[in-house]
Amino acid sequence: MKYAPPGRIENCQVGVFLAYASGRGRALVDRELYLPDEAWVKDADRRRVAAVPEEAGFASKPELGRRMLRRALAAGIPFGWVAADAVYGQHPGLREWLEANALRYALAVPGDFKVVAGKTSSQVRSLVPLVPARAWERRSCGRGAKGMRYYDWSTLAVGVRHSGRRGGAPAAPSAGFEHLLLVRRSVDDPAELAFFLVHAPVEATLAEMVNAVGARWAIEECFESAKNECGLDQYEVRKWPAWYRHITLAMLAAALLAAIRAGHPDEKGDPTRDEPA
């Protein structure tokens, strides 16, 4: 993927990927090629040149994510949590689908994301002062390049309106589940905050939620290893079938290496201790 400065256009392909993370390793398990917008999809000449199938229409990145999760469920892949960044956390359709399937999630949301606290709708950043000092817990969300990543964490019970419209009752979570706002605070700079919308069983622990948030970085690690070891990004294709062939083969090779590593841990053991997410 190439990123262009403002005002500049680059040739690129954008993929949406699903990664699987566990205490024994991680690997990319599904992929979808993202088509830029409705105008691009309706351009018959572009579709013909790129060999885009007739049945392929426009879908947002969260919609592609939901498509891959649906396939994972159908395949019987066991997983405990779904974690994703704010592009997915803000998408009401994805959240509704996850809740309809009684799935746990920990999805990042921006500071101006609105939830219902009490009887009012508030930006999540405005709720931080409501967290008592004693309610913060220091926990690691996994190992990073510089060692264990420690932050202070706390939760608040909130309501969520999936429709994104003002007014109306918050959406009801799945039976036995609740909606929570998980707040992450930097140890070095308390003003540095991150927010995650959580849908989890009422008995879920803070440690489980923190592990789920930390597991999201598995996809970055998957990209790094698949690029370095299997040539995930080493292609110059311009057609739909060629992209899927190259990406799928590279993913398969990377998954095979992950399986081999899982069977031959080093003396220090696996540096990750994430639950399936």
Disulfide bonds with the S-S distance in Angstrom:
none
